[in-house]
């Protein structure tokens, strides 16, 4: 495809195994694997089952895993030696936390946009040292990136042993100024872990340029790898202390050896990562990211006008997702609204409670187009009117 062009809309939809009639607006939830990538994984699974012992034989498997890591590293601007595969970003966060030796009474700083599973992993780690989770409640709505940076600086103390920031928050879809936050926290000698669950494939992303200590991000969302495929990157000086959550045969032999094999598991998602990245590039690569960002912005603006409501974040704080407050509906109706939209209207979209109010989050991917969001606008108004008296 010529540079700067994308394949999108109805033409692209046929490349995914989406059933007819389903409006899928939740790519950010679990990703959606294209047919071409599923075929690659299917061939790998068939090969594995014909002779599992040969498939996992180290002299055969290790070069294939290296090639897959190499493709991921190239896409993310990293050295292959600094990057390993994990099942998902939460697994990467847990690996970093479990590997850290925290002092008694340590504090870990997060924002109130942090993914709930990550918050729980941090709480669990802190409990072992009698530490304290410092969760910074940002002003809502966020006025500017300057406001975020200033708030973080106020909460850094001598006891801050780690700061954990999102590139793109899951529920609010806010894009954070991670480079500025990292520069600030490292200036205070605080190490930084970045949760980039939604970043690879959604926004241009260069891991080393962030200047952080660790980064973990999914490839099975916006880079089209099969589910169960993510990466964990570490600065070279941090790698000696980094270990997987399951310690196994490669212990003490470097991060590649330790993370490549932690027991019998299906490695085909990792081996299929190059196919997912190649598929992303075939749809336009960076041009696809820009197309999706533009579509999400247009759709969000239309929904705000149709519902007379508000959108989370400033335009520069959004990428290919956007969270919009649901009009007139209390937060406890989220599950019911989700189910009615899916069962009655065949629309898949997630709902979240943010600051006590009900919000939904749209995603924009190659297979989406504006009529998808127009159907959502009408369906939500219909169901809210039926449910709220």
Secondary structure, DSSP 8 states (H G I E B T S, - for coil): --TT----THHHHTTB---TT-EE--HHHH---BHHHHHHHHHHHHHHHH-HHHHT-HHHHHHHHHHHHHHHHHHTT--GGGEEEESSHHHHHHHHHHH----TT-EEEEETTS-HHHHHHHHHHHHTTT-EEEEE---SS---HHHHHHHHHHH--TTEEEEEEESB-TTT--B--HHHHHHHHHHTT--EEEE-TTTBTTB---TGGG--SEEEEESSSTT---SS-EEEEE-GGGGGG---SS--TTTTS-HHHHHH-SSS---HHHHTHHHHHHHHHHTTTHHHHHHHHHHHHHHHHHHHHHHT--BSS-GGG-SSEEEEE-SS--GGGHHHHHHHHHHHH-EE-EEEEETTEEEEEEE--TT--HHHHHHHHHHHHHHHHHH--
